[in-house]
């Protein structure tokens, strides 16, 4: 689906999507694959501060394993640079000599999950930490995915690692935060999401955001 003239999102397997593109077609891939830690749902309280409206999500069994070597081979084929969340779970597939990794510090607000996450970066830059509290995800369209990341986190990545005119790829769209960030900053995005329910929810979230912008 062509959401805007610069954002195209499909409901399909990421290997099918990537197979259609030539080598190095995308300037930057920013991806958040399954970590294989069974965090595809919630039980109990995620954020003790109820004003943040972090809701529960049923388990859907998509986080039981990590992507294969074939996935990473294809990702590195179609993109010139990559940022890969959950890097500590995919070390064997990544370039360990890369210096510019990113650490997202989520803060300590009664979270049952880790205080932070690590992203691999193919850029030869200094390692960076970004401090964005995870409990504030609900400020930008609510929580529609159990591993949703904040809009501001993707804006940080685009501002610091992408350049004007870059073509961005996301192989695991999830909540659609990256699509909203790309729209806000004017980047071209190609993305896919395999789960039909997440796909529909993310499309609605993105369209609602764009419509709200037009009102103001």
C-alpha positions in Angstrom: 0.0 0.0 0.0 1.2 3.5 -0.9 0.4 5.4 2.3 2.0 8.6 1.0 4.0 9.4 -2.1 7.1 8.5 -0.1 5.9 5.7 2.2 5.0 2.2 0.9 4.1 -0.6 3.3 3.1 -4.1 2.3 1.6 -7.1 4.2 4.1 -9.8 3.3 7.2 -11.8 4.3 10.3 -9.7 4.4 12.3 -12.1 2.2 9.7 -11.7 -0.5 10.0 -7.9 -0.3 13.8 -7.9 -0.4 14.0 -10.3 -3.3 12.5 -7.7 -5.6 15.3 -5.2 -5.1 18.8 -4.9 -6.6 22.0 -4.8 -4.6 22.4 -1.7 -2.4 19.1 -0.3 -3.5 18.4 1.1 0.0 20.7 3.6 1.6 19.8 2.6 5.1 18.0 -0.3 6.7 16.6 0.3 10.2 15.2 -3.0 11.5 13.9 -4.5 14.7 13.7 -8.3 14.1 12.4 -10.8 16.7 14.9 -11.4 19.4 13.8 -15.0 20.1 13.0 -14.3 23.8 9.3 -14.8 23.7 8.4 -11.2 24.3 5.5 -11.2 21.8 2.9 -10.5 24.5 2.6 -9.3 28.1 1.4 -10.5 31.5 1.2 -8.2 34.5 2.1 -4.5 34.7 4.6 -3.2 32.2 4.6 0.4 33.5 3.4 1.3 37.0 2.5 4.8 36.1 -1.0 4.3 34.7 -1.2 7.7 33.0 1.1 6.4 30.3 -1.6 3.9 29.1 0.6 1.0 28.4 -1.8 -1.8 27.6 -1.5 -5.5 27.6 -0.9 -7.6 24.4 -1.9 -11.2 23.9 1.0 -13.6 23.1 1.2 -14.4 19.3 4.2 -16.7 19.1 6.3 -14.7 16.6 9.2 -14.1 19.0 10.2 -17.7 19.6 13.2 -17.6 17.3 15.6 -15.2 15.6 15.9 -14.5 11.9 18.2 -16.8 9.9 21.6 -16.2 8.3 19.7 -16.0 5.0 17.7 -13.0 6.3 20.8 -11.1 7.3 22.6 -11.9 4.0 19.7 -10.5 2.1 19.4 -7.5 4.4 23.1 -6.6 3.8 22.7 -7.3 0.1 19.9 -4.8 -0.5 21.1 -2.0 1.9 24.3 0.1 2.0 24.1 0.7 5.8 22.2 -0.9 8.6 20.9 -0.3 12.1 19.7 -3.5 13.7 18.0 -3.5 17.1 18.6 -6.5 19.4 22.2 -6.7 18.2 23.3 -8.8 21.2 21.0 -11.6 20.0 22.4 -11.7 16.5 26.2 -11.2 17.1 27.2 -14.1 14.8 25.5 -12.4 11.8 26.9 -8.9 12.3 30.2 -7.2 11.6 31.8 -7.1 15.1 34.4 -4.5 13.9 31.7 -1.9 13.5 32.2 0.9 16.0 29.0 3.0 15.9 26.5 1.0 17.9 23.6 2.7 19.7 22.3 2.1 23.2 18.7 3.1 24.0 18.3 3.8 27.7 14.6 3.3 28.6 14.8 4.6 32.1 13.8 3.0 35.4 10.0 3.5 35.7 8.8 0.2 37.1 9.5 -1.6 33.8 9.6 -5.4 33.9 11.8 -5.5 30.8 15.5 -4.4 30.4 16.6 -0.9 31.1 17.9 -0.6 27.6 18.4 -2.1 24.2 21.4 -2.3 21.9 21.4 -1.6 18.1 24.2 -2.6 15.7 25.3 0.1 13.4 27.4 -0.3 10.2 28.5 3.3 10.5 32.1 4.1 11.5 31.0 6.5 14.3 31.3 6.7 18.0 28.9 4.6 20.1 25.9 6.7 21.2 23.4 6.5 24.0 19.9 8.0 23.6 17.8 8.5 26.7 14.0 8.1 25.9 11.7 6.6 28.5 9.8 3.7 27.1 6.7 4.5 29.2 6.0 7.5 27.0 5.3 5.4 23.9 1.6 5.9 24.4 1.9 9.6 23.7 2.2 9.0 19.9 -0.9 6.9 19.0 -0.9 4.5 21.9 0.6 1.0 22.3 -0.4 -1.2 19.4 2.6 -3.7 19.6 4.3 -5.4 22.5 7.8 -4.4 21.5 6.8 -1.0 20.2 9.6 1.7 20.2 9.1 5.4 20.6 8.7 7.7 17.7 11.4 9.9 19.1 13.9 7.0 19.0 13.4 6.6 15.2 13.6 10.3 14.7 17.0 10.3 16.6 18.3 7.6 14.3 17.2 9.4 11.1 18.6 12.7 12.2 21.9 11.2 13.2 22.5 8.4 10.7 20.5 9.2 7.5 21.1 12.0 5.0 18.7 13.9 2.8 17.4 11.8 -0.1 18.1 8.4 1.5 15.9 5.4 0.8 15.0 3.7 4.1 14.1 0.0 4.5 12.3 -1.6 7.5 11.6 -5.4 7.3 9.6 -5.6 10.5 7.3 -2.6 10.7 5.5 -3.6 13.9 3.8 -0.5 15.3 4.8 1.8 12.4 6.8 4.2 14.5 9.5 4.4 11.8 7.0 5.2 9.2 5.7 8.2 11.2 9.3 9.3 11.8 10.1 9.1 8.1 7.0 11.1 7.2 7.8 13.8 9.8 11.4 14.1 8.5 10.6 13.7 4.7 12.3 10.3 4.1 11.3 7.7 1.6 10.4 4.4 3.3 9.7 0.9 2.0 8.5 -1.5 4.8 6.6 -4.7 5.4 4.8 -6.4 8.2 3.8 -10.1 8.0 1.1 -10.1 10.7 -2.1 -8.9 9.2 -3.5 -7.4 12.5 -0.3 -5.4 13.2 -0.2 -4.3 9.6 -3.8 -2.9 9.7 -3.2 -1.3 13.1 0.0 0.4 12.0 -1.6 1.6 8.7 -4.4 3.2 10.8 -1.9 4.7 13.2 0.1 6.3 10.4 -3.0 7.6 8.6 -4.4 9.0 11.8 -1.1 10.8 12.5 -1.0 12.3 9.0 -4.7 13.4 9.2 -4.1 15.0 12.6 -1.1 17.0 11.2 -3.3 18.3 8.4 -5.8 19.7 11.0 -3.1 21.9 12.4 
